[in-house]
Amino acid sequence: MDEQKNTNEVNTDEILEYPDFSKLNRVNFRKLPKDTISGILKSHFLIYAVAFLVSLAFIAPYAFCSQDKWQSISMSIGASGVGAVLLGYFIELAAKYADRKKYIFSYNDSILMIYRNLWEIFANRS
């Protein structure tokens, strides 16, 4: 009899998933983390900035020198680099926004789950 009671308690604990509220701090939802610049990590921002400057360096000879074959090639490489940097930056911003939104929905779902469990316990009395 005691063994059956112990297995029922374990199963009930395994079924109910309780959120870890120590990780969810409502105050920090609107703040950006401290190690970010313009919404992305500092190291990633540095990579984007260096790639952007290198791309601009490839574009510069096309504007100031005579336009022969090599300047045209460097202009093409530089222009594609600028586009790639901007695309990478905006993709990373979108991914960060999606992660933040997922974090907030997780918090809201955990609160809703507590409400649902309490409703099941107290509202469904016989």
Secondary structure, 3 states (H helix, E strand, C coil): CHHHHHHHHHHHHHHCCCCCCCCCCHHHHCCCCCCEECCEEHHHHHHHHHHHHHHHHHHHHHHHCCCCHHHHHHHHHHHHHHHHHHHHHHHHHHHHHHHHHHHHHHHHHHHHHHHHHHHHHHHCCC
